[in-house]
Amino acid sequence: MKKTILSLVSALALISCAQQAKEPALGLTEEQFGTAEYDGQQVKLYTIKNANGMVAQLTNQGAKLVSLYAPDKNGKMEDVVLGYPTAAKYAECDQAKGIGEPFFGATIGRYGNRIAGGTFVIDGETTNVEINEQPNKSLHGGSKGYHSQMWTVKEQTENKVVFTLHDADGTMGYKGNVDVELTYEMCDCNGLKLTYKATTDAPTAINLTHHSFFNLNGEGAETVNDHILMIPSNEITAVDPVLIPTGELMPVEGTAFDFNTPHAIADSIESQHPQMLIGGGYDHNWVLSSEADENGLRVAAEVVAAKSGRKMTVLTTEPGVQFYGGNFLNNTQVGKSGKTYAKRSALCLETQHFPDSPNHDNFPSTILRPGETYNHVCIYRFGVVK
């Protein structure tokens, strides 16, 4: 394993990332991400690593995860997240819906997932936010959500980058100034740890999450339907025909949504369950039933790819996780390796509070008030199964 990592480092040290997000040059920690500017600022690429040779690349444009290199059962390092080769392509997809996937590796806010009608009430006062998904929904904070804003780097070390963002009162219709701090840390436990903190000067709804598309057989591999998935959950938040929660907590036992016993996604992907037909497959929020440890972390999911032997465990302080099965990837997205991304060639596991929570009193609250601090930790931890 040591010999494999050393040879990888030697090879990668010769490669420049200045033009494209290819295999990272490990000796560099900050560089220009091509020649693109976004909102008048230079887009940069940051490389972090841990003691075991795992590498992540991040950009200040949307605080996105561009690449994540993890070992397979033979010690081979491969990129396991989908993404684009240039900053210009990320910018193009952020600014024009329908030409690509704007959420590859993105930080999502002010409110991840959907809000019905783009409206909710706090303390008797109505907030109307941008409707950016038809017929009548706000998705992932709107067209100028956190995924399409430029973040500031507050701190950077060999294994960590701390991003900050000031989200001004009125942006996308949200009330209150919100200051966000997001730390990406590559831990020696082979975990990519994301720590979110936020404060506000007026009551507001907030639900931050991370939107990487994972394929544990490697970026550009054909499908994730062979991945074996476990989600410790007894219920999902059932949705209506436009993917808005109805308020019902639907039991998963005996349905295609029961992943308490690990099984291949393919085993249930063709289910004719009404909820599966609505989503075109999996695109739902699971209510987590796992116990939290002394740090408030609970297991949200575990995924194993038998072919590569890679295992990913998702840990979180949040009450839910959105499992999205890549239903809308359609071979029009050309990724970093030059391969197109086919339907269900990646999955997302977005730790979160529930979609549309401000409109459902029976869901955990997502209201942040002055004097309070929003805290959210998510860890994507990697291992291997021989």
Sequence and secondary structure as in RCSB ss.txt:
>XXXX:A:sequence
MKKTILSLVSALALISCAQQAKEPALGLTEEQFGTAEYDGQQVKLYTIKNANGMVAQLTNQGAKLVSLYAPDKNG
KMEDVVLGYPTAAKYAECDQAKGIGEPFFGATIGRYGNRIAGGTFVIDGETTNVEINEQPNKSLHGGSKGYHSQM
WTVKEQTENKVVFTLHDADGTMGYKGNVDVELTYEMCDCNGLKLTYKATTDAPTAINLTHHSFFNLNGEGAETVN
DHILMIPSNEITAVDPVLIPTGELMPVEGTAFDFNTPHAIADSIESQHPQMLIGGGYDHNWVLSSEADENGLRVA
AEVVAAKSGRKMTVLTTEPGVQFYGGNFLNNTQVGKSGKTYAKRSALCLETQHFPDSPNHDNFPSTILRPGETYN
HVCIYRFGVVK
>XXXX:A:secstr
 HHHHHHHHHHHTT   SSS  S  TT SEEEEEEEEETTEEEEEEEEE TTS EEEEETBTTEEEEEEEE TTS
 EEE B   SSHHHHHHHHHSTTSS TTTTEEE SB SEEETTEEEETTEEEE    BTTTEEETT TTSGGGSB
 EEEEE SSEEEEEEEE TTGGG  S EEEEEEEEE TTSEEEEEEEEEESS EE B EEE  B TT TT S ST
TSEEE  EEEEEEE TTS EEEEEEE TTSTT  SS EEGGGTTT   HHHHHHTS EEEEEE S   TTS EEE
EEEE TTT EEEEEEESSSEEEEE  TT  S  B TTS B  TTS BEEEEES TTGGG TTS   EE TT  EE
EEEEEEEEE  
